């Protein structure tokens, strides 16, 4: 099957000669060969030669080929998207006015379609979301071009979904009750023909996070296609009294000092530099207070934990 592609920002870092020639039916478009004609269609595209392109590619795209259906391939952030740096930015109105019948776009991992009369620009999204911060996507898009406007069909191809599960284990009388609650929760996360990665947030005062994690892992041995990513155990607010815990009181006093916050913000910045942009964006400075509260919760759980029977 003839295949047409362009390199994006990550592809530009690869050695494309490592595995030999691509083959006669695979057409990699670039500035030396921006167009290939296949049947009644002309495909146009430009590839990234560096990891980042800060200007629009559109002025360098070829003109439409007369008497052909013209398809443009472009790796671009288009008008911009939250959480994404600008890559080969291009105004959508200019893109749609270039004269092509169809634009196939890459870079933004969430799928969308834009129409201008009978001209279509489609971002198929990412076939498989990669982490909990990336919930959209998991699709590919088929476009049929005949007479009139293109016909679009989006197909779900993701094999893995991400789910967040909140369970109240505080009222579970014994370990058997906890097991039943965990099993029901994990069964609710099951989806036909897909694997599910689950982050569990459990309300519990008597056991530590390590105990709940171990118990959840045992329950999942009998639950198909559900996998545990992380467990967070939080205390019920009505049972734990922060003001009565001297250690917690001292920690809160320390947290309020400028020197502590400055050091914490510096550590947070070091963590961000080691993470992908999509994840680092969730750890901006304003997230520090919530992270510190999570730390206090962990300490409170440790102070009030009882050995499980």
C-alpha positions as CSV (number, residue, x, y, z in Angstrom):
1,X,0.0,0.0,0.0
2,X,1.5,3.4,-0.9
3,X,2.4,5.4,2.2
4,X,3.1,9.1,2.5
5,X,4.7,10.6,5.6
6,X,6.5,13.6,7.0
7,X,8.9,13.8,9.9
8,X,7.8,15.6,13.1
9,X,9.8,17.2,15.9
10,X,10.7,13.8,17.5
11,X,11.3,12.1,14.2
12,X,13.9,14.7,13.3
13,X,16.2,13.3,16.0
14,X,16.2,9.8,14.5
15,X,18.7,8.2,12.2
16,X,16.5,7.4,9.2
17,X,19.2,5.5,7.4
18,X,19.7,3.0,10.3
19,X,17.4,0.4,8.8
20,X,18.1,0.9,5.1
21,X,15.9,2.3,2.4
22,X,12.3,2.9,3.1
23,X,11.1,1.1,0.0
24,X,9.5,2.2,-3.3
25,X,6.0,2.5,-1.9
26,X,7.0,4.7,1.1
27,X,7.2,8.4,0.3
28,X,9.0,10.6,2.9
29,X,8.2,14.2,1.9
30,X,10.8,17.0,2.5
31,X,12.0,20.2,1.0
32,X,13.9,18.5,-1.8
33,X,10.8,16.3,-2.6
34,X,7.7,18.1,-1.3
35,X,5.1,16.4,-3.6
36,X,4.3,12.9,-4.8
37,X,1.4,12.0,-7.1
38,X,-0.4,8.8,-6.5
39,X,-3.4,8.0,-8.8
40,X,-5.7,11.0,-8.9
41,X,-4.2,12.6,-5.8
42,X,-1.2,14.8,-5.2
43,X,0.3,14.7,-1.7
44,X,2.3,17.6,-0.4
45,X,4.4,17.9,2.8
46,X,7.6,19.2,4.5
47,X,9.5,17.5,7.2
48,X,11.2,18.8,10.4
49,X,15.0,18.8,10.0
50,X,15.5,19.9,13.6
51,X,13.8,19.2,16.9
52,X,12.0,22.6,16.8
53,X,10.6,24.8,14.0
54,X,9.5,28.2,15.2
55,X,8.0,29.5,12.0
56,X,5.2,28.6,9.7
57,X,5.8,26.0,7.0
58,X,2.9,27.1,4.9
59,X,4.6,29.7,2.7
60,X,7.0,27.0,1.5
61,X,4.3,24.5,0.5
62,X,3.7,23.9,-3.2
63,X,0.7,25.2,-5.1
64,X,-2.1,22.7,-5.7
65,X,-1.7,20.5,-8.7
66,X,-4.5,21.2,-11.3
67,X,-7.0,18.4,-11.9
68,X,-5.9,16.4,-8.8
69,X,-7.2,16.0,-5.3
70,X,-4.6,17.8,-3.3
71,X,-3.7,16.5,0.2
72,X,-1.3,18.4,2.6
73,X,0.6,16.7,5.4
74,X,1.9,19.1,8.1
75,X,3.3,18.6,11.6
76,X,2.1,21.8,13.4
77,X,0.7,23.2,16.6
78,X,-1.6,25.2,14.3
79,X,-3.0,28.2,16.2
80,X,-1.6,26.8,19.4
81,X,-2.9,24.3,22.1
82,X,-2.8,24.3,25.9
83,X,0.2,22.4,27.2
84,X,2.0,22.4,23.8
85,X,4.9,24.6,22.7
86,X,4.5,26.3,19.3
87,X,5.8,24.1,16.6
88,X,5.6,25.3,13.0
89,X,2.6,27.5,14.0
90,X,0.1,28.3,11.3
91,X,-3.2,30.2,11.3
92,X,-6.0,27.8,10.5
93,X,-7.7,30.4,8.2
94,X,-4.5,30.6,6.1
95,X,-4.2,26.8,6.0
96,X,-7.7,26.3,4.8
97,X,-7.3,29.0,2.1
98,X,-4.1,27.4,0.6
99,X,-6.2,25.5,-2.1
100,X,-5.8,21.9,-0.9
101,X,-8.8,19.6,-0.5
102,X,-7.6,17.9,2.7
103,X,-5.0,18.7,5.4
104,X,-3.7,15.8,7.5
105,X,-2.0,17.2,10.6
106,X,0.2,15.9,13.4
107,X,1.6,17.1,16.7
108,X,-1.5,17.7,18.9
109,X,-2.4,14.4,20.5
110,X,-6.2,15.2,20.9
111,X,-8.2,14.5,17.7
112,X,-10.3,17.2,16.0
113,X,-11.7,18.1,12.6
114,X,-12.1,21.6,11.1
115,X,-14.1,22.4,8.1
116,X,-14.2,25.4,5.7
117,X,-16.9,24.7,3.1
118,X,-15.7,21.4,1.6
119,X,-12.1,21.7,2.8
120,X,-11.2,19.5,5.7
121,X,-8.3,19.7,8.2
122,X,-8.0,16.7,10.4
123,X,-5.8,16.0,13.5
124,X,-6.2,12.2,14.1
125,X,-4.7,12.5,17.6
126,X,-2.4,9.9,19.2
127,X,-3.3,6.2,18.6
128,X,-2.4,5.4,22.3
129,X,-2.4,7.9,25.1
130,X,0.8,7.6,27.1
131,X,0.0,8.7,30.6
132,X,-2.7,9.8,33.0
133,X,-2.4,13.4,32.0
134,X,-3.3,12.4,28.4
135,X,-6.8,11.2,28.3
136,X,-7.9,12.2,24.8
137,X,-6.8,10.4,21.7
138,X,-6.5,6.6,21.2
139,X,-7.9,6.9,17.7
140,X,-7.0,7.0,14.0
141,X,-8.9,8.7,11.3
142,X,-9.9,7.3,7.9
143,X,-10.8,9.9,5.2
144,X,-12.4,8.9,2.0
145,X,-12.1,11.3,-0.9
146,X,-14.5,11.1,-3.8
147,X,-16.9,13.6,-5.3
148,X,-17.8,16.4,-3.0
149,X,-16.6,16.8,0.6
150,X,-14.3,14.2,2.2
151,X,-16.0,11.5,4.4
152,X,-14.4,11.1,7.8
153,X,-14.5,8.0,10.1
154,X,-12.7,8.0,13.4
155,X,-11.8,4.6,14.8
156,X,-10.9,3.7,18.4
157,X,-7.6,1.7,18.4
158,X,-6.2,2.3,21.9
159,X,-5.4,-0.9,23.9
160,X,-4.9,0.9,27.2
161,X,-7.1,3.3,29.1
162,X,-6.3,5.3,32.2
163,X,-8.8,5.5,35.1
164,X,-8.9,7.2,38.5
165,X,-10.8,5.3,41.2
166,X,-11.9,6.8,44.5
167,X,-13.0,4.4,47.2
168,X,-14.1,5.0,50.8
169,X,-12.6,2.2,52.8
170,X,-13.1,4.0,56.1
171,X,-16.4,2.2,56.9
172,X,-15.1,-1.2,56.0
173,X,-15.4,-3.2,59.2
174,X,-12.6,-5.7,58.5
175,X,-10.2,-6.9,55.8
176,X,-12.9,-9.0,54.1
177,X,-15.1,-5.9,53.7
178,X,-12.1,-4.0,52.3
179,X,-11.4,-6.7,49.8
180,X,-15.0,-6.7,48.6
181,X,-15.0,-2.9,48.2
182,X,-11.7,-3.0,46.2
183,X,-12.9,-5.8,44.0
184,X,-16.2,-4.0,43.1
185,X,-14.2,-0.8,42.4
186,X,-11.7,-2.6,40.1
187,X,-14.5,-4.5,38.3
188,X,-16.1,-1.1,37.5
189,X,-12.9,0.0,35.7
190,X,-13.0,-3.0,33.3
191,X,-13.7,-2.3,29.7
192,X,-14.3,-4.8,26.9
193,X,-11.1,-5.7,25.0
194,X,-9.0,-3.1,26.7
195,X,-6.4,-2.9,29.5
196,X,-7.0,-0.4,32.2
197,X,-4.3,1.3,34.4
198,X,-5.9,2.5,37.6
199,X,-4.8,5.1,40.1
200,X,-6.6,4.4,43.4
201,X,-7.4,7.1,45.9
202,X,-8.7,5.4,49.1
203,X,-10.1,7.0,52.3
204,X,-8.8,5.0,55.2
205,X,-7.4,5.9,58.7
206,X,-6.3,2.6,60.1
207,X,-3.9,1.3,57.5
208,X,-0.9,2.7,55.7
209,X,-0.6,3.2,51.9
210,X,1.7,0.2,51.8
211,X,-0.9,-2.1,53.3
212,X,-3.7,-0.9,51.0
213,X,-1.4,-1.2,48.0
214,X,-0.5,-4.8,48.9
215,X,-4.2,-5.7,49.5
216,X,-5.2,-4.1,46.2
217,X,-2.5,-6.0,44.3
218,X,-3.8,-9.3,45.7
219,X,-7.4,-8.4,44.7
220,X,-6.2,-7.6,41.2
221,X,-4.8,-11.1,40.8
222,X,-8.4,-12.2,40.1
223,X,-9.4,-9.2,38.0
224,X,-8.6,-9.5,34.3
225,X,-7.0,-6.6,32.4
226,X,-6.9,-4.1,35.2
227,X,-3.5,-3.0,36.5
228,X,-2.5,-0.8,39.5
229,X,-0.5,2.3,38.7
230,X,-0.5,4.0,42.1
231,X,-2.3,4.1,45.4
232,X,-2.9,7.2,47.5
233,X,-4.5,6.7,51.0
234,X,-6.0,9.8,52.6
235,X,-7.4,10.1,56.1
236,X,-11.1,11.0,56.6
237,X,-11.3,14.6,57.7
238,X,-13.8,13.8,60.4
239,X,-11.6,11.4,62.4
240,X,-8.1,12.9,62.4
241,X,-7.5,16.1,64.3
242,X,-4.5,17.9,63.0
243,X,-4.3,20.3,66.0
244,X,-3.8,17.5,68.4
245,X,-0.7,16.1,66.6
246,X,2.4,18.0,67.8
247,X,4.6,16.8,64.9
248,X,2.0,17.9,62.4
249,X,1.7,21.3,64.1
250,X,5.5,21.8,64.0
251,X,5.6,20.7,60.3
252,X,2.9,23.3,59.5
253,X,4.8,26.0,61.3
254,X,7.9,25.1,59.3
255,X,6.0,25.1,56.0
256,X,4.9,28.7,56.6
257,X,8.5,29.9,56.8
258,X,9.8,31.7,53.7
259,X,13.1,29.7,53.7
260,X,11.2,26.4,53.6
261,X,8.9,27.5,50.8
262,X,11.8,28.8,48.8
263,X,13.7,25.6,49.1
264,X,10.6,23.6,48.3
265,X,10.0,25.7,45.2
266,X,13.6,25.1,44.1
267,X,13.2,21.4,44.4
268,X,9.9,21.5,42.5
269,X,11.6,23.4,39.7
270,X,14.4,20.7,39.6
271,X,11.7,18.0,39.3
272,X,9.9,19.9,36.4
273,X,13.1,20.1,34.4
274,X,13.4,16.3,34.4
275,X,9.8,15.7,33.2
276,X,8.1,16.0,29.8
277,X,6.3,19.3,29.2
278,X,2.8,17.8,29.4
279,X,3.5,16.4,32.9
280,X,5.7,19.3,34.2
281,X,2.8,21.6,33.5
282,X,0.9,20.0,36.3
283,X,3.6,20.9,38.8
284,X,3.6,24.7,38.5
285,X,4.5,26.7,41.6
286,X,0.8,27.1,42.5
287,X,0.7,23.3,43.0
288,X,3.1,23.4,45.9
289,X,0.4,23.9,48.6
290,X,-1.5,20.8,47.4
291,X,1.7,18.7,47.4
292,X,2.5,19.8,50.9
293,X,-1.0,18.9,52.1
294,X,-0.5,15.4,50.5
295,X,2.7,15.1,52.5
296,X,0.9,16.1,55.7
297,X,-1.7,13.4,55.0
298,X,1.0,10.8,54.7
299,X,2.4,11.8,58.0
300,X,-1.0,11.7,59.7
301,X,-1.7,8.3,58.3
302,X,1.6,7.0,59.6
303,X,0.9,8.6,63.1
304,X,-2.5,7.0,63.3
305,X,-1.9,3.7,61.5
306,X,-2.7,0.5,63.3
307,X,-1.3,-2.8,62.4
308,X,-3.7,-4.8,60.2
309,X,-5.0,-8.0,61.7
